[in-house]
Amino acid sequence: MGAFWTAAADLVTGAACAGCDRPGLVLCDGCRRALTPGPRAVPAPVPAVAALGYDGVVRPVLAGLKEHGRWRLQPPLAHALAAAVCAVAPDGPLALVPVPSTRASRRRRGGDPVGDLVAAAAAELRGIGVDVVVVPALRHVRRVSDQSGLGVRERGANLAGAFAARPGRALRGRSVVVVDDVVTTGATLREGVRALRAEGVVTDAAAFVAATPRRHADGVSGARS
């Protein structure tokens, strides 16, 4: 079922819970509680934090938003990303730089749900007084293979030289935070950091909705009060 028709069915019939398939709810109370942010540091070339582990209900909920157009799942995921940004970003004005989606994924999904998620997280941050803008400073400059099933070295090779940066003036005077939905091996983040550095831009931090279990490190305290 396409993303549009899935979303329409949610509105007309009431969907099963994206996390546990309980009928009649887009997201049941138990699964909503499982999405409560618990920011934890992840190994990366810059300070990096994920709000959730990419396991349990998080996987199907993210898939519901990204692959099935269940847009009513966006608020708790945007809240999680905003919490990760708060936990890792320096004080002061921020620029969120999303990892770009490929053209193929945008066509398949009928849009850019991850980009929309970042915009929603930024809106939540502004609501609590954070000076933040979203700057799409990264772009794909060559095609890459599907990352699913690739190991650390294969992912790194697949992404090497895949991004270019076009920072413009919007990043000036702001701490740069690269953001994405999931971090697995960190290869995508490393490529984004490299592309920004090639244009003279320092990446100050990175934030993710979720990290695969092997990427977890210790919990972190919030960088912003």
N, C-alpha and C positions, 0 to 999 in steps of 0.2 A: 504494500500500500504506500502511495506517495506521501510526502510530508504534508501536503495540503489536505489530503483526504484523511490522514491520521488525525490532524488537528481538528478537522471538522467533526470527525466521529467523537473525539473527546468532548466537544461542546454539546453535541446532540444526545449522545447516549450515556455519557459519563464513563470515563476510561477505567481500566484496571490500573491499580497502583504500578507505577513504573519500576518500583523496587522489589515488590513481592507478589504482584499480580492479584492482590485483593480487589474484588470487584467494586465498582462504583466510586472510586477515588483516584484522582490523578497521582496523588502521593499520600499514603496513609501517615498517621501520626508517628508510628514507630519508625518508618523509613525517613520521615522528615527529621526526627531526632538523630538518626544515624548520619545525617548531613550536617550536624552541628560542627562548626570548624574547630579543629584542634591543631593549630599550626605547628609544623615540625620542619626543621632544617633538612635540606637535601644536599648531597655532595654536588658541587658545581664549581665552575671557574669564577663565579661571583657569589656573594651572599644570596642564598635562594631558600625559599620557603614554599611548602605545599600545605594547603588547609586540611586535606583529607588523604586517606590512603585509597589507592585505586583498587578497591576490592569490595566485597559485600554488595550493598545496594548502590554504591557509587558508580560502578561500571554500567549497570543497566539504566540508571538515571541519566548519566551523561550520554549514553547511546540514544536514549529516548529523545533528548533534546537535539543532538547533532544529526542523527540518522533518520529520525521519524517525525521531526518537526513538532514535537510536543512542547510548544513554547511556554506552557504554564509551569514547566519544570525549571525555567530560567531563574526565578527569584532566589531560591535557596542556593543555587550554584553561583550566581553572581555575588551573593552574600559571602560565600566561602572564598571566592577569589578576592573580594575586597578585604576580608580578614587576613588573607595571606599577604596582601600588599601592606596593610597596616603593620604586620608583624616584622617585615623586613626592610621597608623603605626608610631612607633617612628623613628627618624632618625637613620641611620646606616644600616648595613647589615640585610637583612630580609630572613626568611624562610617561604614560604607559605605552609601550611599543609592542603591539601584538605580533606573535609569530604568524606569518601569512598563510592562509589556506591556499591550496593549489586550485587552479581553474577547474580541474576535473572534479575535485570534491565540492566546489561551489555549484557546479552544474548538477552533480548527483543529488545534492541536498536542497537544491532550489534556493540557495542563498548562502550566507556566511554566518551560521549560528555561533561560531566561536567569536567572531568579530562583534556580533550583537551582544554576546555575553560580556565581553570586555567593556563595551559601552555601558551596559547596565551596571557593572561593578564600579565604573568611574562615576556614574550618576549617584550611586549609593555613597561613595566616598565624598563627593561634593556635598551631599546631604548632611554629613557630619563635620563639614568645615575644611576638608582637604582641598587644596588648590591643585587640581589635577586635570590634565588633558590627555586625550588619546591621539597618538601620532603614528600613523601607518608608515613608519620609516623603512620597513623591510619589504622586499619583494623577491619573488622567484625569478631567476635569470636562466634557469635550465630545468628540464624535467627531471624528476626523481622517481625512483621505484617505490612501490608500496613498502613501508617500513615493517609491516607485520611479519613476524617470524625472523627478522634479521637480528643478529647479535650485535655486540658493542662495536666491533671493528667494521662489520658490514654496514651498520647504520652511519658510522663516521665517514666511510668511503662514499656511501650513497649520497650524503649531504654535502660533501666537500665542494665548496665553490658554488653552492646552489642559490645562495642569497646575495643580494646587493642592497646597499643602504642608500637612501635619499633623504637625509635628515632635515634639510631646510632650516628655517629659523625657529621653528616651533619648539625645538629641544633646548634652545639657549636659555640658560638660567634655571634649568630644571634638572633634578635627578632623574636618570633614565632607568626605568624598570621594565625589563622584557617580561611579557606575560603570555601564558598559554594554558590550555585546559589540563593536559597531562604531561608529566615528565617521566620518561622511561629510562633511557641510558644517558640522557643529557646531550646527545649528539646535536639535536636541533638547537638547543640553547647555545652550545659552543659555536655553531655556525652563525647564529645571529649575532653573538658577541664579536666574532671575527669580522663579519661584514660591517658592523657599526664602527669597530676600531679602525678598519681600513679607510673610513671617512672621517677619522679623528674624533669619534664619539666614544666616550667611556660609559660602559654599562655599570651602573651602581648596584643593581640588584635584579633578582628575578622572582616571579611569583606564579604559582600554579594552583589550579583547583585541587588537583590530586597528583600523587606520586605512586608509582608502582612499589610494592612492599620492599623490594631490594634497595630502593632509593631513600628509604626512611632513615633519618638520624634522630637525635634527641629533640624533644620538644623545645620550643623557643618562647621567650617572653616577648611581648609586643615592643616594637621599636618606637611606636607612637603611643602616647598616653591618651 
